[in-house]
Amino acid sequence: MPKRRTLLVIVLVVIIAVSAFAVYFTSPSWLPRSTTLAISPSVTSIAAGNPLVLSASVKYGSAAVSGGTITWQTSGGSLSQSTGTSVIFTPPSVTANQTFTITASFGGNGVYQSSTSTSRVTVSPPSAAATRLTVTPPSFELQGGETQILTATLVSGSKALGANVTWAISPSGVGSLSSSAGASVTYTAPTVQQTTSVSVTASFAGNAEYKSSSGSSAGTVVPAQASTKTTKVEVSPSGFAVVSGKTQTLTAEVEIAGNDTPIGGATVTWTVTPPGEGTVSPTSGLSATYTAPTVQQNTSVTITATYAANGNYLESSGASLGTVMPQTALQFLYQLTFSSASLTSLTLRGPVTMNGTSVTLISAQSANLTGVNMTRFGLTATSMYVDGLLLYTTSINGYSSALGGTVAIKGDQSISRGPIDSASFSNVTIEFVRMEGESANLTGMASAGQFVGGTEPYVPCIITAPSVAMSNTYSITGPTTWSVKNENVSSLTTGRIDLPQFSLQHPVAYTLDRHNKNYNATEVWSLTASSATAIKVSAYLIYFRVTGGEMVTLVVTGNDNPNNLIPFGLNTGGGFNGLNIDVHPVYFSASQLALGSFVISITPPAASASPLNPAGLPLMGASMAVVPVYPAREPSC
């Protein structure tokens, strides 16, 4: 009997122990805990071409959960990575608003359950860029049956577009066109009994990338018995830029069309379009001064000089295209963009003052940039490496994990970061007033002049140096063509070029007198370096001046044939050494460009004459474009 009681007690103890064990190990505190996953932003809108940073966090109740893996997927576009707490979403190109879903998933672990969340991103097409369409010639005069070729030039900013345009005549039926579409057409004048006005208009319909625009040429059709000599008016400068409240001097020359013979005693009247955008004084005469109005943003104006018809000559007009800029230092900022960068010993300090502007100072022992684009110089490069970088910026926007993700810094805000041993950046835009470096090396670089239209449609860079050495074969030929400049630029190629005390200026306004071979420039943006070496150089020049062997100074414009002007056959060869170079390329490129200690800065806009011809006087021996300096004798050609 005692044995049976003992066995019963043992059985009861076992049952109680098993029950307690089951209750304990099936308690909720031992089950995987539920989690919530949040994505920021959860709903947003961006424009195509603008990357978006998304971040995800996992919580159990209000407590953050660490450990585990977050994976990402997208219904369109691309992600910078498939796992992690944050990713960069790059949207695809779209033609209409389109919404994409980005999904983040937490896989869970033995302690926490899995969870998922989504973000909805609406991507809109990029806004269309403004365009400008001009028709040349801007005016013409014909008799019945005569024809006039009209050419349309379509640009957006400084970029020339190749899009087709459509043509129309107003009033309808006054003459005919060879085609209703294309870059150029031929207008045929009808037979008329009295002088008849006609307008031929070119129109660009626009598309998703560019806005619509139009331009026209004003024509006059005269009866056969009313035939007089056709005239033309040339306005100098053909294009200019001026700050609010400042002035620009303009001159006009009236000539007989076809033979460029000046008309003695001719005068013109001056007008401003749009009306009210500044004043011109006097309103008649061959010279006038334009006074710019006060504006808050860049404003385009056209200053037109009109020659009135008389018994011997027909009416004609010419124009100068101008840009009025606000009175603000920010108008003259450089903008630097790059797709990625790595910097060492990085510091950011601000605000500090530079050129009267509050800026952030970025310094780095070294900076390696890729996908580089710099405004004002029209400069692009595959890569750019800088030692001892100092950069004075008014704004920085981009992404850097070393700085906590998205970067948006203004020059007037307080910041003190670094030194940071190394930092990477992506998709960065920097506006700056000054850049310095101990040295720089650019790979795959190119620089193009700014398109302004008119008789000199591109504002060139101005490169000067006290001496030049070209090696590994060089060649100067022309006249040739670059972009819309037809048969009026010189082509320069060389395997290597070395320049000490290198200076590159980008004028805000520029005029070139190809006949007298002198120029005037208003300098604003400048790059100076202790030395410059370029490899595999190709350039298109509208002007160059250099002192060569036996101290002979050569001056050549893009209209000249270097084969006839450069003495001793020195337009091509294995190597060349010269002094006091002054070269104006509308485009140049190099496979590599190495700079010694350099500074990129902004200088106040002030008119200056050619540094090698400061008086702006016609050069001796201009017909040969050769100035004998020493010895005093004509060179052999």
Secondary structure as UniProt FT lines:
FT   HELIX           2..25
FT   HELIX           28..30
FT   STRAND          36..40
FT   STRAND          43..47
FT   TURN            48..49
FT   STRAND          52..60
FT   TURN            61..62
FT   STRAND          63..64
FT   STRAND          70..74
FT   STRAND          78..79
FT   STRAND          86..90
FT   STRAND          98..106
FT   STRAND          115..124
FT   STRAND          132..136
FT   STRAND          139..143
FT   TURN            144..145
FT   STRAND          147..156
FT   TURN            157..158
FT   STRAND          159..161
FT   STRAND          166..170
FT   TURN            172..173
FT   STRAND          176..177
FT   STRAND          184..188
FT   STRAND          196..204
FT   STRAND          213..222
FT   HELIX           224..226
FT   STRAND          231..236
FT   STRAND          239..243
FT   TURN            244..245
FT   STRAND          247..256
FT   TURN            257..260
FT   STRAND          261..262
FT   TURN            264..265
FT   STRAND          269..273
FT   TURN            275..276
FT   STRAND          279..281
FT   STRAND          287..291
FT   STRAND          299..307
FT   STRAND          316..325
FT   HELIX           329..332
FT   STRAND          334..354
FT   TURN            355..356
FT   STRAND          357..374
FT   TURN            375..378
FT   STRAND          379..400
FT   HELIX           401..403
FT   STRAND          405..410
FT   TURN            411..412
FT   STRAND          415..437
FT   STRAND          439..448
FT   STRAND          450..451
FT   STRAND          458..459
FT   STRAND          462..482
FT   TURN            483..484
FT   STRAND          485..513
FT   TURN            514..517
FT   STRAND          518..547
FT   HELIX           549..551
FT   STRAND          552..557
FT   TURN            558..559
FT   HELIX           562..565
FT   HELIX           567..569
FT   TURN            570..571
FT   STRAND          572..573
FT   STRAND          576..595
FT   STRAND          598..609
FT   TURN            611..612
FT   TURN            614..615
FT   TURN            620..625
FT   STRAND          626..628
//
